[in-house]
Amino acid sequence: MPKVSSKRSRSRPRGRPAGGSDELVRRILDATLELLGASGLAALKVDDVARAANVNKTSVYRRWPTKADLVLAAIEQTPEPPVPFRETGDVRADLTRLLRKKAKVLAQPQAVGLARALAAIDDDSTRELARTLRARSLAPLVEVIENAVARGELAADTRAELLAELLLAPLTNRAVMLGLPIEPTLVDDVIAQLLPRGQG
């Protein structure tokens, strides 16, 4: 996948550029997210974003000089949807429920478009953002695993973050890298491979 280098000005935050109303910024970033999900990074054009947001394209360029700046601002301001979740105390059941929720998110074109866009922009700021988003995505899985370790349901030397990454990776690989649907049985198969009966 080609990399897009972003050389943005460090004088102001990406998401709150000087000289613009919150409403205008929100419209532009929302339009960017929608078009990213629909057509991907390569096909994204600032003219199309401006048209969708009902603004002049100079209003976009004045705030985000490059397409990479615009995309990063949109991704950075994407809130993590709330995932109501209450643990049952059964680590296999809890991880299965969480992974199925993740699979539903990854079935959405916008989520896939954002993940691909983030992977295609290569600079230090992007890597920092990617790490933040990764930690946010893994946090519910890590918490369930750590609680299971505390209960003695998983081995004391279980590396919670690594196990969470291994559980989520097949889903993101299937949806984001390969562009394939996540089969209904994939979550069960992943759990069975990584948490065989007698463990968890």
TANORNOR-V998062 format. One record per residue. PHI is phi in radians with two decimals (* if undefined). OMEGA is omega in whole degrees, 0 to 359 (NA if undefined). BURIAL is + if it has 16 or more other C-alpha atoms within 10 Angstrom, else -. Layout:
phi:PHI omega:OMEGA burial:BURIAL
phi:PHI omega:OMEGA burial:BURIAL
This chain:
phi:* omega:182 burial:-
phi:-1.13 omega:179 burial:-
phi:-1.70 omega:178 burial:-
phi:-1.98 omega:181 burial:+
phi:-1.49 omega:179 burial:+
phi:-1.96 omega:177 burial:+
phi:-2.04 omega:186 burial:-
phi:-1.56 omega:172 burial:+
phi:-1.20 omega:179 burial:-
phi:-1.61 omega:187 burial:-
phi:-1.40 omega:180 burial:-
phi:-2.63 omega:179 burial:-
phi:-1.13 omega:181 burial:-
phi:-1.14 omega:189 burial:+
phi:-1.42 omega:181 burial:+
phi:-2.21 omega:183 burial:-
phi:-1.17 omega:181 burial:+
phi:-1.19 omega:170 burial:-
phi:1.44 omega:180 burial:-
phi:-2.50 omega:179 burial:-
phi:-1.34 omega:177 burial:-
phi:-1.04 omega:182 burial:-
phi:-1.12 omega:180 burial:-
phi:-1.15 omega:179 burial:-
phi:-1.05 omega:181 burial:+
phi:-1.08 omega:180 burial:+
phi:-1.07 omega:181 burial:+
phi:-1.16 omega:182 burial:+
phi:-1.20 omega:177 burial:+
phi:-1.09 omega:179 burial:+
phi:-1.13 omega:178 burial:+
phi:-1.09 omega:179 burial:+
phi:-1.08 omega:182 burial:+
phi:-1.12 omega:181 burial:+
phi:-1.26 omega:175 burial:+
phi:-1.05 omega:180 burial:+
phi:-1.14 omega:184 burial:+
phi:-1.39 omega:189 burial:-
phi:-2.25 omega:179 burial:-
phi:1.53 omega:185 burial:+
phi:-1.17 omega:185 burial:+
phi:-1.05 omega:183 burial:-
phi:-1.53 omega:182 burial:-
phi:-1.20 omega:178 burial:+
phi:-2.19 omega:181 burial:-
phi:-1.08 omega:177 burial:+
phi:-1.01 omega:180 burial:-
phi:-1.20 omega:178 burial:-
phi:-1.09 omega:181 burial:+
phi:-1.06 omega:179 burial:+
phi:-1.12 omega:181 burial:-
phi:-1.16 omega:180 burial:+
phi:-1.51 omega:181 burial:+
phi:1.06 omega:176 burial:-
phi:-2.33 omega:174 burial:-
phi:-1.32 omega:183 burial:-
phi:-1.12 omega:176 burial:+
phi:-1.14 omega:177 burial:-
phi:-1.17 omega:177 burial:-
phi:-1.36 omega:183 burial:+
phi:-1.11 omega:180 burial:-
phi:-1.12 omega:182 burial:-
phi:-1.65 omega:181 burial:+
phi:-2.29 omega:187 burial:+
phi:-1.09 omega:181 burial:-
phi:-2.18 omega:177 burial:+
phi:-1.10 omega:179 burial:+
phi:-1.10 omega:177 burial:+
phi:-1.02 omega:182 burial:+
phi:-1.11 omega:181 burial:+
phi:-1.12 omega:180 burial:+
phi:-1.11 omega:178 burial:+
phi:-1.08 omega:181 burial:+
phi:-1.13 omega:180 burial:+
phi:-1.16 omega:184 burial:+
phi:-1.09 omega:183 burial:+
phi:-1.69 omega:178 burial:-
phi:-1.33 omega:180 burial:-
phi:-1.29 omega:173 burial:-
phi:-1.28 omega:180 burial:-
phi:-1.06 omega:179 burial:-
phi:-1.10 omega:179 burial:-
phi:-2.10 omega:179 burial:-
phi:-1.01 omega:184 burial:-
phi:-2.68 omega:176 burial:-
phi:-2.21 omega:182 burial:-
phi:-1.17 omega:178 burial:-
phi:-1.69 omega:186 burial:-
phi:1.64 omega:175 burial:-
phi:-1.89 omega:189 burial:-
phi:-1.08 omega:179 burial:+
phi:-1.10 omega:180 burial:+
phi:-1.14 omega:182 burial:-
phi:-1.17 omega:179 burial:+
phi:-1.16 omega:177 burial:+
phi:-1.08 omega:179 burial:+
phi:-1.10 omega:181 burial:-
phi:-1.13 omega:180 burial:+
phi:-1.17 omega:177 burial:+
phi:-1.18 omega:175 burial:+
phi:-1.12 omega:178 burial:-
phi:-1.08 omega:180 burial:+
phi:-1.08 omega:178 burial:+
phi:-1.13 omega:177 burial:-
phi:-1.11 omega:182 burial:-
phi:-1.24 omega:175 burial:+
phi:-1.41 omega:182 burial:+
phi:-1.54 omega:182 burial:-
phi:-0.97 omega:181 burial:+
phi:-1.11 omega:180 burial:+
phi:-1.10 omega:179 burial:+
phi:-1.16 omega:179 burial:+
phi:-1.06 omega:179 burial:+
phi:-1.14 omega:180 burial:+
phi:-1.09 omega:179 burial:+
phi:-1.18 omega:179 burial:+
phi:-1.11 omega:180 burial:+
phi:-1.10 omega:180 burial:+
phi:-1.21 omega:185 burial:+
phi:-1.54 omega:180 burial:+
phi:-1.79 omega:190 burial:+
phi:-2.11 omega:169 burial:+
phi:-2.79 omega:185 burial:-
phi:-1.08 omega:182 burial:-
phi:-1.13 omega:179 burial:-
phi:-1.15 omega:180 burial:+
phi:-1.10 omega:177 burial:-
phi:-1.10 omega:178 burial:-
phi:-1.12 omega:180 burial:-
phi:-1.06 omega:179 burial:+
phi:-1.13 omega:179 burial:-
phi:-1.11 omega:181 burial:-
phi:-1.17 omega:178 burial:+
phi:-1.10 omega:180 burial:-
phi:-1.09 omega:180 burial:-
phi:-1.14 omega:181 burial:-
phi:-1.25 omega:183 burial:+
phi:-1.43 omega:190 burial:+
phi:-0.90 omega:181 burial:-
phi:-1.10 omega:178 burial:+
phi:-1.15 omega:180 burial:+
phi:-1.05 omega:181 burial:+
phi:-1.09 omega:179 burial:-
phi:-1.08 omega:181 burial:+
phi:-1.15 omega:179 burial:+
phi:-1.09 omega:178 burial:+
phi:-1.16 omega:178 burial:+
phi:-1.16 omega:175 burial:+
phi:-1.12 omega:180 burial:+
phi:-1.09 omega:179 burial:-
phi:-1.41 omega:185 burial:-
phi:1.50 omega:181 burial:-
phi:-1.35 omega:173 burial:+
phi:-2.11 omega:182 burial:+
phi:-1.05 omega:183 burial:-
phi:-1.11 omega:181 burial:-
phi:-1.60 omega:177 burial:-
phi:-1.08 omega:177 burial:-
phi:-1.59 omega:191 burial:-
phi:-1.05 omega:183 burial:+
phi:-1.19 omega:179 burial:+
phi:-1.12 omega:178 burial:-
phi:-1.08 omega:178 burial:+
phi:-1.07 omega:178 burial:+
phi:-1.09 omega:181 burial:+
phi:-1.14 omega:179 burial:-
phi:-1.22 omega:186 burial:+
phi:-1.46 omega:187 burial:+
phi:-0.98 omega:181 burial:-
phi:-1.07 omega:180 burial:-
phi:-1.23 omega:182 burial:+
phi:-1.21 omega:178 burial:+
phi:-1.09 omega:182 burial:-
phi:-1.12 omega:187 burial:+
phi:-1.41 omega:189 burial:+
phi:-1.53 omega:185 burial:+
phi:-1.39 omega:185 burial:-
phi:-1.69 omega:180 burial:-
phi:1.17 omega:182 burial:-
phi:-1.88 omega:176 burial:-
phi:-1.21 omega:176 burial:-
phi:-1.55 omega:182 burial:+
phi:-1.13 omega:181 burial:-
phi:-0.98 omega:183 burial:-
phi:-1.53 omega:187 burial:-
phi:-1.08 omega:181 burial:+
phi:-1.04 omega:179 burial:+
phi:-1.08 omega:180 burial:+
phi:-1.16 omega:179 burial:-
phi:-1.10 omega:179 burial:+
phi:-1.06 omega:182 burial:+
phi:-1.11 omega:181 burial:-
phi:-1.29 omega:186 burial:-
phi:-1.60 omega:178 burial:-
phi:-2.26 omega:181 burial:+
phi:-1.07 omega:179 burial:-
phi:-0.95 omega:185 burial:-
phi:1.73 omega:174 burial:-
phi:-2.19 omega:184 burial:-
phi:1.44 omega:NA burial:+
